[in-house]
């Protein structure tokens, strides 16, 4: 939810110039693999945690930091990555980000201690936001307006696929060799992606650099005084908290008796993320018909039902529950994302950047904080925690989001949202 498919800021207004010429199919392939690159490694250790416990002889709380450090770094870098792209150029920032992510991923495979791995995981997280902000801005500038939604959908599909494949490939490589080889393999794949993007993505022709980084960041303080935005930021925090908590601790749950799933089987568990490729195109249509608040409510209910099903003793029921939970989270994230530009009266890119920061900060907390619950109440305790957080974000949405069905509501249908494909 895999993702999504992080939530990129809206593309800046097009400069007044001749209509762009549609790039070739090679450029579309470059967009897809760029989306894959951004989410190959973000949550790669999620399915490896039971194995890493034996390697580093560390507890659940310490091992969860391999996810927390990366998502926290993404959260810290996200509000500024769009501004860097605005200042220095889309393709340049995209290639530098992929190159830096490739190097840090390869070096993570050389770590011999948990502390060393955490350092490289932190640096990986700092590289990731530049990929998705630059890619989405490039799409908005270089493709004709009528083709932007379709090309953006390709990017989202690549991001969902990357979130799944990163976990899946890492699980298989670790089961066959070890976790260090898994990082090396993913680093080499990212290196190949760098070559494809460098060769096949045309240079920007419509990019206009901002005057300074300070100008790009000037709108941030005003958003922090907007209660509608603050409430939406809290909702985003809760959405990724729930997803990361679910998939981090269900790996421990299924690795223990009576299930005793091995790394290959745990890797296959993440195929449920592919549901994001199905439900995210539906989210915009549902919102257009029923309104964001109502669809969000149904999505949270679907996710809560899925979490309840994971308490069943059957692995098949647990997988079904995780699938329903992921579908609900993907749709909920779509609704939350689409509200932020509506509530931001100006500087919408920075408003969405702050949303991304809160969203990934929620993922960081969702990886680490529930370890206390896990140690005392196991998987049922984690399920109860997730459902409590989902209840709170539903209450927040009902209280702060307007409904189109209410008389006098000014909410208007928005373009199909661009959800995060790589949620947890």
Secondary structure, DSSP 8 states (H G I E B T S, - for coil): -EE------------SSS------HHHHHHHHHHHHHHHHSTTTTGGGHHHHHHHHT--HHHHHHHHHHHHHHHHHHHHHHHHHHHHH-HHHHHHHHHHHHHHHHHHHTT--SHHHHHHHHHHHHHHHHHHHHHHHHHHHHHS-HHHHHHHHHHHHHHHHHHHHHHHHHHHHHHHHS-HHHHHHHHHHHHHHHHHHHHHHS---SS----S-HHHHHTTHHHHTT-HHHHHHHHHHHHHHHHHHHHHHHHHHHHHSTTT---HHHHHHHGGGGGGHHHHHHHHHHHHHHH-HHHHHHHHHHHHHHHHHHTTSS-HHHHHHHHHHHHHHHHHHHHHHHHHHHHH-SS-HHHHHHHHHHHHHHHHHHHHHTHHHHHHHHHHHHHHHHHHHHHHHHHHHHHHHS--TTSTT------------SE--
